[in-house]
Amino acid sequence: MPDQPADAIVSDTKDWTWTLQRPCPDCGFDARAVAAQDVAPTTLAATSPWAAVLARPEATRRPAPDVWSPLEYACHVRDVCRVFDGRVRLMLDEDAPRFANWDQDETALADRYGEQDPVVVGRELQEAAATVSAGFAAVRDDQWGRTGLRSDGSEFTVLTLGQYFLHDLAHHLVDVRA
């Protein structure tokens, strides 16, 4: 159970698509350096540290009232994997689909991230990572340029969606000091 109420978190409303144009100064990840064939294995590499993070004694505690606990970040990463798997599938099945909006903060509250079982979350995160990794591994060379639109109008190709996704994974490892 978290030490602070879930609603102490301030919503992140920033548009992080700039990370496709330049390295992130906070985590150092450079999405431009990720080639198509590297998305799937990098997904697995970037999610493997979560087992150790969730095994920490303080995994359920927030470091500050307005900062997610490692458990809450792990729940988010699990759900990011699930959402991006769905988006990749949609991009491969439809021409230029528009993605449904996903409010990460609302999901954290509704799903009570801070009250979930770290062991279960760890297993679910690895399963979700394996699924999305397999989805990216199955993309054919001629499909990496297929497009999709986020609900705010940001356009992605399958490749840039993968690069954007990987930044999220890398960034949250830094958030939990993994």
C-alpha atoms as one frame of an Amber mdcrd trajectory, in Angstrom:
protein
   0.000   0.000   0.000   1.434   3.418  -0.908   2.461   5.813   1.842   0.635
   8.681   0.097  -2.727   8.890  -1.671  -2.679   8.114  -5.389  -4.134  11.506
  -6.203  -1.010  13.284  -4.867   0.561  12.728  -8.291   0.489  15.684 -10.666
  -0.565  14.592 -14.162   2.162  14.522 -16.778   0.747  16.469 -19.704   4.029
  16.989 -21.553   4.331  15.960 -25.183   7.332  13.625 -25.193   7.479  13.204
 -29.000  10.501  15.537 -29.024  12.488  12.497 -27.836  12.326  11.266 -31.427
  14.405  14.283 -32.511  17.104  14.516 -29.844  18.472  12.580 -26.865  16.612
  12.863 -23.577  18.709  14.948 -21.170  17.196  13.142 -18.173  17.850   9.528
 -19.155  20.301   9.877 -22.056  18.245   7.701 -24.404  18.658   8.600 -28.089
  15.705   7.154 -29.976  17.268   8.076 -33.331  20.008   5.515 -32.716  17.572
   2.578 -32.537  17.326   0.577 -35.765  14.209  -1.411 -36.609  15.846  -4.764
 -35.897  16.851  -3.543 -32.426  13.377  -2.631 -31.133  12.390  -6.159 -30.069
  15.601  -7.145 -28.244  15.944  -3.705 -26.650  12.407  -4.079 -25.293  13.439
  -7.226 -23.443  16.694  -5.704 -22.219  14.927  -2.572 -20.966  12.303  -4.527
 -19.036  14.462  -7.233 -17.468  15.680  -5.017 -14.556  12.145  -4.685 -13.195
  12.278  -8.014 -11.339  15.090  -6.667  -9.163  13.357  -3.298  -8.765  10.174
  -4.974  -7.541  12.135  -7.164  -5.113  13.420  -4.110  -3.241  12.016  -3.713
   0.299  10.942  -0.153  -0.546   9.280  -1.030  -3.863   5.829  -0.065  -2.602
   6.907   3.235  -1.034   6.860   6.560  -2.781  10.101   8.542  -2.447   7.961
  11.715  -2.269   4.208  12.324  -2.186   4.162  13.420  -5.819   6.454  10.663
  -7.190   5.268   7.179  -8.041   6.689   4.250  -6.121   8.740   1.679  -8.036
   5.650  -0.554  -7.958   3.521   2.163  -9.544   6.159   2.735 -12.230   6.273
  -1.022 -12.888   2.488  -1.107 -13.311   2.798   1.788 -15.748   5.551   0.072
 -17.728   3.481  -3.116 -17.885   0.537  -1.129 -19.231   2.731   0.819 -21.668
   3.827  -2.536 -23.106   0.195  -3.593 -23.470  -0.910  -0.310 -25.045   1.966
  -0.223 -27.523   1.418  -3.848 -28.477  -2.160  -2.938 -29.375  -1.013   0.104
 -31.333   1.551  -1.856 -33.338  -1.053  -4.493 -34.198  -3.491  -1.774 -35.234
  -0.884  -0.131 -37.476  -0.177  -3.448 -39.176  -3.861  -4.327 -39.612  -5.255
  -0.946 -40.687  -4.117   1.923 -42.864  -3.220   5.019 -40.809  -5.349   4.189
 -37.748  -6.076   6.735 -35.036  -5.185   5.435 -31.580  -7.690   5.713 -28.768
  -6.588   8.137 -26.088  -4.897   6.505 -23.106  -4.764   8.542 -19.920  -1.926
   7.023 -17.929  -2.805   8.955 -14.791  -6.454   7.905 -14.861  -5.355   4.299
 -15.394  -3.034   4.506 -12.380  -5.891   5.701 -10.195  -8.566   3.374 -11.572
  -6.322   0.300 -11.391  -4.928   1.279  -7.978  -1.334   0.791  -9.037   0.043
   1.317  -5.546  -2.058  -1.515  -4.124  -1.079  -4.206  -6.607   1.082  -7.190
  -5.697   4.708  -6.635  -6.788   5.190 -10.349  -7.574   2.139 -10.418  -9.827
   3.080  -7.118 -11.466   6.593  -8.415 -12.144   5.229 -11.488 -13.888   2.660
  -9.470 -15.855   5.276  -6.923 -16.882   7.581  -9.620 -18.263   4.666 -11.256
 -20.109   3.583  -7.934 -21.605   7.178  -7.126 -22.598   7.585 -10.520 -24.277
   4.338 -10.011 -26.180   5.168  -6.527 -27.458   8.726  -7.621 -28.252   7.379
 -10.511 -30.330   5.056  -8.080 -32.083   7.942  -5.842 -33.069  10.067  -8.865
 -34.048   7.330  -9.964 -36.469   7.239  -6.644 -38.349   8.380  -7.177 -41.939
  10.883  -4.809 -43.541   8.154  -3.277 -45.717   5.932  -2.544 -42.680   8.205
  -0.319 -40.574   6.994   2.771 -42.466   3.279   2.135 -41.845   1.667   5.013
 -39.983  -0.717   5.647 -37.132  -2.017   8.753 -35.391  -2.153   9.414 -31.692
  -5.364  11.051 -30.460  -3.574  14.433 -30.315  -2.643  14.148 -34.007   0.996
  13.106 -33.572   1.918  10.782 -36.423   4.133   7.755 -35.944   5.543   5.073
 -38.175   5.915   1.603 -36.735   9.620   2.401 -36.322   9.133   5.764 -34.600
   6.444   4.243 -32.383   8.988   1.604 -31.341  11.651   4.221 -30.710   9.235
   6.371 -28.692   8.159   3.304 -26.711  11.767   2.387 -25.917  12.439   5.863
 -24.583   9.552   5.383 -22.150  11.055   2.099 -20.941  14.552   3.566 -20.564
  13.315   6.713 -18.865  11.373   4.867 -16.198  14.397   2.762 -15.292  16.147
   6.027 -14.487  13.091   7.159 -12.522  13.512   4.151 -10.220  17.321   4.236
 -10.314  17.690   0.856 -11.971
